[in-house]
Amino acid sequence: MQRLIKPVSEIRIRAAPLRYHRRMSDEEPIWVLFKVPTPTPIAGQTARDLFEKRVTWISDEMRESARSHGLRFHRCWHAANGSAFYAIACWQTREGANAFYTQWDIGDEEGEEAVRLEGNLGLLPLG
């Protein structure tokens, strides 16, 4: 059977012109895209359920902890068609991210996929 979607490791991306392209380094922030297909396989949570859980879960104390562990950016969404929950986070270091997830006992949602994003190109800067 032929796969319709190539794994990320098999995708070739044409490099941007050198004047716009920056090489990733250890000093670059860590961007992670999270996707949870919904409904979840066991609990049957919808994308909206996963989003609403965070509305009540994220507190000022959690925000301050994230900031102190090096979180630069975080946002989450639920797909309008209900197919998935998405989140994106930007951490200063992997260690800071892991310390935050450990402190708040944050684990993967059922079926969650996390993809580290590399490169940094866009029309406008963030913020």
DRENDO-1510 file (C-alpha; in Angstrom, 1 decimal, always signed):
<recs>
REC; n; res; u; v; w
REC; 1; MET; +0.0; +0.0; +0.0 .
REC; 2; GLN; +1.4; +3.4; -1.0 .
REC; 3; ARG; +1.7; +6.0; +1.8 .
REC; 4; LEU; +0.0; +9.3; +0.9 .
REC; 5; ILE; +1.9; +11.4; +3.4 .
REC; 6; LYS; +5.7; +11.3; +3.6 .
REC; 7; PRO; +7.4; +11.2; +7.0 .
REC; 8; VAL; +9.0; +14.5; +8.0 .
REC; 9; SER; +12.5; +12.8; +7.6 .
REC; 10; GLU; +11.7; +12.2; +3.8 .
REC; 11; ILE; +10.5; +15.7; +3.0 .
REC; 12; ARG; +13.0; +17.9; +1.2 .
REC; 13; ILE; +12.6; +21.7; +1.5 .
REC; 14; ARG; +14.2; +24.1; -0.9 .
REC; 15; ALA; +16.5; +26.4; +1.0 .
REC; 16; ALA; +15.6; +30.0; +1.1 .
REC; 17; PRO; +18.1; +32.6; -0.4 .
REC; 18; LEU; +21.1; +33.0; +1.9 .
REC; 19; ARG; +20.2; +36.5; +2.8 .
REC; 20; TYR; +17.1; +35.2; +4.6 .
REC; 21; HIS; +18.3; +31.8; +5.8 .
REC; 22; ARG; +19.8; +31.4; +9.3 .
REC; 23; ARG; +21.4; +28.2; +10.5 .
REC; 24; MET; +20.0; +26.7; +13.7 .
REC; 25; SER; +22.4; +26.7; +16.6 .
REC; 26; ASP; +22.4; +25.7; +20.3 .
REC; 27; GLU; +21.4; +29.3; +21.1 .
REC; 28; GLU; +18.2; +29.1; +19.0 .
REC; 29; PRO; +15.0; +28.8; +20.9 .
REC; 30; ILE; +13.1; +25.5; +20.8 .
REC; 31; TRP; +9.8; +25.6; +19.0 .
REC; 32; VAL; +7.4; +22.6; +19.4 .
REC; 33; LEU; +4.1; +22.0; +17.6 .
REC; 34; PHE; +1.7; +19.7; +19.4 .
REC; 35; LYS; -1.3; +18.0; +17.7 .
REC; 36; VAL; -3.9; +15.8; +19.3 .
REC; 37; PRO; -6.3; +14.1; +16.8 .
REC; 38; THR; -9.8; +14.1; +18.3 .
REC; 39; PRO; -11.8; +12.5; +19.6 .
REC; 40; THR; -9.1; +10.9; +21.7 .
REC; 41; PRO; -9.1; +7.0; +21.3 .
REC; 42; ILE; -9.8; +6.0; +24.9 .
REC; 43; ALA; -11.5; +8.9; +26.7 .
REC; 44; GLY; -13.2; +10.3; +23.7 .
REC; 45; GLN; -12.2; +13.9; +24.5 .
REC; 46; THR; -13.0; +16.4; +21.8 .
REC; 47; ALA; -10.7; +19.2; +20.6 .
REC; 48; ARG; -13.0; +21.6; +22.4 .
REC; 49; ASP; -12.7; +19.5; +25.6 .
REC; 50; LEU; -8.9; +19.7; +25.5 .
REC; 51; PHE; -9.0; +23.5; +24.9 .
REC; 52; GLU; -11.5; +24.1; +27.7 .
REC; 53; LYS; -9.4; +22.0; +30.1 .
REC; 54; ARG; -6.6; +24.6; +29.7 .
REC; 55; VAL; -8.9; +27.5; +30.1 .
REC; 56; THR; -9.4; +26.5; +33.8 .
REC; 57; TRP; -6.0; +24.8; +34.3 .
REC; 58; ILE; -3.7; +27.7; +33.3 .
REC; 59; SER; -3.3; +30.0; +36.3 .
REC; 60; ASP; -1.2; +33.0; +37.1 .
REC; 61; GLU; +1.1; +30.8; +39.1 .
REC; 62; MET; +1.5; +28.4; +36.1 .
REC; 63; ARG; +2.2; +31.4; +33.8 .
REC; 64; GLU; +4.9; +32.7; +36.2 .
REC; 65; SER; +6.5; +29.2; +36.5 .
REC; 66; ALA; +6.6; +28.9; +32.7 .
REC; 67; ARG; +8.2; +32.3; +32.3 .
REC; 68; SER; +10.8; +31.5; +35.0 .
REC; 69; HIS; +11.6; +28.2; +33.1 .
REC; 70; GLY; +12.2; +30.1; +29.8 .
REC; 71; LEU; +8.9; +29.9; +28.0 .
REC; 72; ARG; +8.9; +32.6; +25.3 .
REC; 73; PHE; +5.6; +31.9; +23.6 .
REC; 74; HIS; +2.6; +29.6; +23.9 .
REC; 75; ARG; -0.8; +29.4; +22.3 .
REC; 76; CYS; -3.4; +26.6; +21.7 .
REC; 77; TRP; -6.4; +26.2; +19.5 .
REC; 78; HIS; -9.1; +23.7; +18.7 .
REC; 79; ALA; -9.9; +23.1; +15.0 .
REC; 80; ALA; -13.2; +24.5; +13.9 .
REC; 81; ASN; -14.1; +21.2; +12.4 .
REC; 82; GLY; -13.3; +19.3; +15.7 .
REC; 83; SER; -10.6; +17.2; +14.1 .
REC; 84; ALA; -7.8; +18.1; +16.4 .
REC; 85; PHE; -6.4; +20.2; +19.2 .
REC; 86; TYR; -3.2; +22.2; +18.4 .
REC; 87; ALA; -0.6; +24.0; +20.6 .
REC; 88; ILE; +2.7; +25.7; +19.9 .
REC; 89; ALA; +5.4; +26.5; +22.4 .
REC; 90; CYS; +8.7; +28.2; +22.2 .
REC; 91; TRP; +11.2; +27.5; +25.0 .
REC; 92; GLN; +14.6; +29.0; +25.6 .
REC; 93; THR; +16.1; +25.5; +26.5 .
REC; 94; ARG; +15.0; +21.9; +26.5 .
REC; 95; GLU; +16.0; +21.7; +30.2 .
REC; 96; GLY; +13.6; +24.5; +31.1 .
REC; 97; ALA; +10.8; +22.9; +29.2 .
REC; 98; ASN; +11.3; +19.6; +30.9 .
REC; 99; ALA; +11.6; +21.2; +34.4 .
REC; 100; PHE; +8.3; +23.0; +33.8 .
REC; 101; TYR; +6.5; +19.8; +32.6 .
REC; 102; THR; +7.8; +17.9; +35.6 .
REC; 103; GLN; +6.9; +20.6; +38.1 .
REC; 104; TRP; +3.3; +20.7; +36.8 .
REC; 105; ASP; +3.1; +17.0; +36.1 .
REC; 106; ILE; +2.2; +17.6; +32.5 .
REC; 107; GLY; +2.1; +14.4; +30.3 .
REC; 108; ASP; +1.1; +13.7; +26.8 .
REC; 109; GLU; -2.6; +13.7; +25.9 .
REC; 110; GLU; -3.9; +10.4; +24.3 .
REC; 111; GLY; -2.5; +10.2; +20.7 .
REC; 112; GLU; -0.5; +13.4; +21.0 .
REC; 113; GLU; +2.2; +14.1; +18.5 .
REC; 114; ALA; +5.0; +16.6; +19.2 .
REC; 115; VAL; +7.2; +17.9; +16.4 .
REC; 116; ARG; +10.2; +20.1; +17.0 .
REC; 117; LEU; +10.3; +22.9; +14.4 .
REC; 118; GLU; +13.5; +24.2; +13.0 .
REC; 119; GLY; +14.4; +27.2; +10.9 .
REC; 120; ASN; +13.0; +30.7; +11.6 .
REC; 121; LEU; +11.6; +32.5; +8.6 .
REC; 122; GLY; +8.6; +34.7; +8.3 .
REC; 123; LEU; +7.1; +37.9; +6.9 .
REC; 124; LEU; +7.0; +39.7; +10.3 .
REC; 125; PRO; +8.8; +39.1; +13.6 .
REC; 126; LEU; +6.9; +37.6; +16.5 .
REC; 127; GLY; +5.5; +40.2; +18.8 .
</recs>
